Amino acid sequence: MRNIQKQSLKEEGRSRKKINREIVLVTYVFVGLFLIMIGYLGYFTYKESDTYRNNPYNSKRQQLFSDRYIRGTILSSDGKVLAKTEVDEDGKESRNYPYGPMFAHVVGYSTKGNTGIESIANSYLLNTHINPALQILYELKEQKTLGDTVKTTLDTRLQRAAYEALGDAKGAVVAMDPKTGAILAMVSKPDYDPNEINAIWDELVSEENKNSNLVNRASQGLYPPGSTFKILTLLEYIRENPGNYEDFSFDCDSVYEVGEYKIRCSKQISHGEEDLITAFAKSCNGAFSSIGQTLNFSEMYKLCEKFGYNAALPTDLLSNASSFVLKDGSSVWDVLQTSIGQGKTTITPLHNAMIAAAVANQGVMVKPYVLESVESESGTLIKRFSSENYRTVMSPEEAAVLQKYMRAVVTDGTGSKAEGDGYRVAGKTGSAEFASGRETHAWFVGYADVEDPKIVVSVLVEEGGSGGSTAAPIAKAVFDAYYGE
Ligand SMILES: [Zn+2]
């Protein structure tokens, strides 16, 4: 009997311990969940709230912020106002763009939705870091608080130089720091005046308007790369012939014939007997089509994808992905065309700037960025953005060889008009065919100075003719502005 009692007491004790353990476990689970919730709330408040606030689908929430804050100011890197909200006596707000159309695409607008920097920086412009006491005072008085100021990487001198040099042509100019990816200038034409966006909206989006003024051609315009693509054809050839690529020779009589196909050199020029660097400098189509026939296009495809083709560009700006589709087993005609940047390949001017920048930056491709810092209305630094590497696309030795070849384009080839006094340029021209019977698109991509690269420029002029005579001088105007002429 006693034994039985002892037994049941033991069991009772055991089950009580078990219950205690369960209570402890449940408590831990609850405490754990609670901590996760607190953590998430904190994370949400400090991090996700910007994303949430910035979400274009969250317009009611954004409306709430714009009811409390006056949209902040956007500045250039040299301290000039690119966008500012003016408030009149009746409290009516209007967004003012002092440079008119000059920065239209990159700075964007904020009334017909948000685009450009107005979109990327929306959460900062509709947030405030003024003195909390002042903010409480404003809120008590039901007054709006001024949003934070966003400083960009854009330089008004370079933007003006690019804008004026492009003139009335359609096209785009991008200038970037090849080591950091800071975008120094970004112009797209035809443009529009963002001060008038509400008044001209219907006209801009009407079907009769074939100019696509709202498209940022610098990051969204897809064009055949033309001979600027020879930079990548050259690199693949060097990789496949590491010991003997300098032995290459070609005799150009202006037309390269393969069976029924003919590849012509620009302006029917006969380049004569050439080695590899001369063929590149003079942009001989025959030589590069013949090189293309020797290449392993599976490897070429991988190289192009490494350089950023067929993927979204690493940028917050609206952009389109460049396209490279050729693989092994493609037709002879496709191989001949693709090797000289024709055929189905397309690229944006911004992406082409990134490729030239990778050569300038010893093989490391950087992410383009356009926001430099966020400051409170009184000038206190809130946040500073920094440069990020995208990926290593080639070795420093390969970049040095490409630089030597691109330097020859300017000293002995088609790109001589890209260079002015006081700096030395390495680059590549292109005259890209896109429709028969139409003038070619003119390209130039390159950077200065070859010894210590500071600025890469990519120029595309729609139906501008020859890259060397139309696009290279536009790049020169931007280089001149940078080096202070
Ligand atoms: Zn030729």
Residues whose N, C-alpha, C, O or C-beta is under 5 A from the ligand:
A	BS01	ZN	C252 C265 I269 H271 C284 N285 G286
